[in-house]
């Protein structure tokens, strides 16, 4: 989701379908991003994003869900940052954008918002 800093939050909040892909060594292979709609019709936008993501996942060969370790990466689309970025404000950590989920040592998958 993206928030613009204006008085009319609902006209500037967007929902996205996002699919990042990685190789077996955690290198970023690519990202698919599609804006699904705005918060003015939140339910429809979330439904559209979920449908798009489901289609993308269904099209992947050899798909399996498992624990992964990935390397930092980023991409910008629609003036929004997407990716896993190393930050060093205070303790060094990895931040997943755009949701701003913070990952810290011991790198066990736990995160802070």
C-alpha positions in Angstrom: 0.0 0.0 0.0 1.2 3.5 -0.7 0.2 6.7 1.2 0.7 10.1 -0.2 1.1 12.9 2.4 -2.0 14.9 1.5 -5.3 15.8 3.3 -7.2 13.3 1.1 -5.7 10.0 2.1 -8.2 7.8 0.3 -7.5 9.3 -3.1 -3.8 8.7 -2.7 -3.7 5.2 -1.2 -3.1 2.3 -3.6 -3.0 -1.5 -3.3 -0.6 -3.6 -5.4 0.0 -7.1 -6.4 3.7 -7.8 -6.1 5.7 -11.0 -6.9 9.5 -11.1 -6.3 11.4 -14.1 -7.6 14.8 -15.3 -6.6 17.3 -18.0 -7.6 18.4 -20.8 -5.2 21.2 -18.5 -3.9 18.9 -15.7 -2.9 19.7 -13.4 -5.8 16.8 -11.3 -7.1 15.7 -12.4 -10.5 12.8 -10.1 -11.1 9.7 -8.4 -9.8 6.2 -8.1 -11.2 4.1 -5.2 -9.8 0.6 -4.2 -10.8 -1.4 -1.4 -9.1 -4.8 -3.0 -8.3 -6.8 0.0 -7.2 -7.2 2.7 -4.6 -8.5 2.8 -1.1 -11.7 4.6 -2.3 -12.8 1.0 -3.1 -10.6 -1.0 -0.8 -12.4 -4.3 -1.0 -12.3 -4.4 -4.8 -8.7 -3.3 -4.9 -7.6 -6.0 -2.5 -9.6 -8.6 -4.4 -8.0 -7.6 -7.7 -4.5 -7.7 -6.2 -5.2 -11.2 -4.7 -6.6 -12.4 -8.1 -3.6 -11.1 -10.0 -1.1 -12.7 -7.5 -2.9 -16.0 -7.7 -2.6 -16.0 -11.5 1.1 -15.1 -11.4 1.7 -17.9 -8.9 -0.3 -20.4 -10.9 1.9 -19.6 -13.9 5.2 -20.4 -12.1 6.8 -23.7 -12.9 8.1 -25.8 -10.1 6.5 -23.6 -7.4 7.1 -24.6 -3.9 6.7 -22.8 -0.6 9.7 -23.1 1.8 12.0 -21.1 4.0 14.3 -18.9 2.0 17.3 -16.6 2.5 17.5 -13.6 0.1 20.0 -11.0 -0.6 19.1 -7.3 -0.4 17.5 -5.8 -3.5 15.2 -2.9 -4.5 13.1 -1.7 -7.4 11.0 1.4 -7.8 7.7 1.4 -9.5 5.0 4.1 -9.5 7.3 6.2 -7.3 7.1 3.5 -4.6 10.1 1.6 -3.3 9.8 -2.2 -3.2 12.5 -4.5 -1.9 14.7 -5.6 1.0 17.0 -2.8 1.9 19.8 -2.8 4.5 19.4 0.2 6.9 21.6 1.3 9.7 19.5 3.7 11.8 20.5 2.5 15.2 21.0 -1.3 14.8 21.8 -2.5 11.3 18.8 -4.3 10.0 16.9 -5.2 6.8 13.7 -3.4 6.0 11.1 -4.8 3.6 9.4 -2.1 1.6 6.9 -0.7 1.1 5.4 -2.3 4.3 8.4 -1.3 6.4 8.8 -4.7 8.1 12.1 -4.7 10.0 14.2 -7.9 10.2 17.0 -8.1 12.8 19.6 -10.7 13.9 19.4 -13.6 14.4 17.6 -13.4 10.9 15.1 -16.1 11.9 12.2 -14.6 9.9 10.8 -12.7 12.9 10.0 -9.0 12.1 9.0 -5.8 13.7 6.6 -3.2 12.3 
